């Protein structure tokens, strides 16, 4: 089963054939069973055919939803006939679930417009949505105003809606680890913990010295040896890298992972320079990469809103996210740019063979012997979604921008993890970032997920958003 569960409302209205609602309900349950989603719905012995029409039906359905609110990530409303808008809106108003809602209505057919088969769902959907608007209940419409319950379009919309629900629920319950403090020169990564908490995001801070202390205290146990083997299978490590430096990285990774697990964090941000190199003796990039590949994104330079950006993108796409700098122009092509980091890109994000070796820029100043752990690669060509969440402390709100483009696969001979990106109207996007005070960091992954972020961030989380189309 997929990890999203729906509450279902099957609407009906007495003027129309209730058998249409009975058949529609069976079609919906069969579809969700086939797609692997779990659900809660009134049984046929509680209301007529398990549908919602009257005030009494609404009370029964709302109670079912309230009693099982922890198992409802979103609500799907179907209208196999016109449906009773008051029964539906009363159910949602009484249940007070505060989850995404999707409204579907069924097609009529020209050869079935008699009293027995006419639905009028086309009209009924307008009435239901009008009532949802009046009650301030946010909802998602389907890709076309009506279509059959058994259609592929409905299946696609359910999958899309499930990802919206996943992002909304994930953000509202997120616990993010803040490991260390921000680099002194980077005021750009300051953020408002209170604004994030207002959207349900909890920050769990820990001093970097605690993580270093746990790593230093580790003996060469089986767990450490297993992690060492995991690292050596993760990427290509040049022969000149000392074994003791790989062991340091293994212990650091276990210490970070242990803190995240103990504190039930879903993502985090880490102080990745230069204290970790100077006081422990390796880079943080590799442990961050490996955690990201396991579905726990870790942002660089203690950028907490960056961690939230990576996590939201991971939820929307079911794939690992990388964290990058908007870094360089690409010759004179103004719709292309070079994005880099040292890097901590997850293996699943890189999608090509890569080298694990020393940090280049920091290594040249701090010493290469304390800088093992950078995952170096040119990112392969493919589709791409980018996103950055930020707290606007001055105006007291959370903002985000997002959009889609392509990784071009162009090779650039420069140190670190390199991604050449192509984005339509890139110069307009960059000007927007400058004019609105966004950071130089951005989360990216190898999918198309902007429409999901748009619905989740703008409609259900109520953030200020910019979708760069």
Phi, psi and omega in degrees: 000147175284161187270029175234135179235140184248147161269137185244136173237119177258110183276152174206160175221137189300335179293339186248164185295113181293341177299330177298321178291321178300313179295318179299320178299314180298321179296318180295314181297321178296320180296312181294324175299315182294325182278347176090020178262143173269163186200163173236131181209149175301139177278162185289347178266001178262316172227169180300116179059017180072026182258173178238122177221306187271171175298323178294320176300316182298318179297318180295317181290318179298320178295318177303316181292315181298318182292342183233030188301329181293342182255015179240115180262341179193164180240132174251123176255127174242147180237086177289337166228194187310317180082154178257110186296326183289319177300319182290312183291326177295321177303310183291322180293319180288324183289325178049052182281332183055049176235162177300148180232136174239137182244122179244145175227147187268152178290149162264163179232140186300332180269007179223057182250017178276180184298327184289325189242349181293136186255313187061024179296330177306313179285319183299325180297321177298320180292317178298312182294325176300317180291321177299319178298315180299324182272359181071026179266117182286143183210161178250132174268167180275170186295332167231158188301319176223153169191167181292148177300326182277005187284156174295326180301319178293320177300315179297319180293324177296315178299317178297314180297322179299322179289323174300313178301320182295318178295313182299310180297317182298315180293316184293343181239011188290138171241118186248131177277127171254104185261099182092187181251169180288153172300137184307319182285355189253077171291344181300332185263014173292153183205167177258111177295326182291320177296319178296318180297329179296336175263008176096003183271123181254133180257131178246100183273153173212140177290140181301330181297330179292320179292316178297319179298318179295320179294317181294332183279350183287136172273172179278069183280176176298323179299319178292318180295323177295319178293324176299315178296321179297319179297316183292336177271349187283321180203183181270122180252122180300153183296336184284350179285129181288142179301322182296331179285326176292321178296320177302316180295320179300315181292320177298316179300317179294323179294315179295313181297323179296316179297317181296317180294314181299328185257011175052043178273148181256348180194177180190177176223145190229143172286100191261355173203155347254006181298319183296322178289316186285329186253350178235315173112022172203171178277158178270351190301312185296311176302323178296318179298314184291324175294318178300323180289338176270005177095012178240090185292140178233122181272153179282163167054035176053037181271092185296317178293335172292320177298318178295322177298313179298319183292316179298319180292323176296318178296320183288338189239347186056035178215156183290149181249149172254160178240126191227164167263139160290109200241314186216150168292159177245098184050235179244017176276107188279358173256010177232151176210168178252123176250135185222163158205177193296312033204166177247025182300134175295151180303318180292339176280322183293319176058032175198168176296145181212163181256140171250114181212214187269151170300138183273302185291310178294325179299325181291339179254325183267340185108128185293336184289346179248018188233026177287139172132014179271135179261105192255131179191156165267124185292130182291158181297150177157174180291161187206140169242138177239150179202145171216124173264144180212148173264125175267088187295324183296318182261001174067045181209162174260136181235161176203147168235155180198166179178189182228155177198212180220145161277127186275338183082002178298142180270137176230126183274084178208154186293154171100199176263124191241131175229117173271124187244142174242123183222126178300138178055042182301321183296324177294320178298313182296322177294322177299317180297317180294314185290336184250013170071030177280158183285170177278356179270155176204142174268142179219151165212180194262046180220180173246107188224012186297321183295327177292314179297322180301312181292316184291310185289311188281311186279309190266329177267342175073026179276160171283124186232155171227116177262111180274099183267000000 
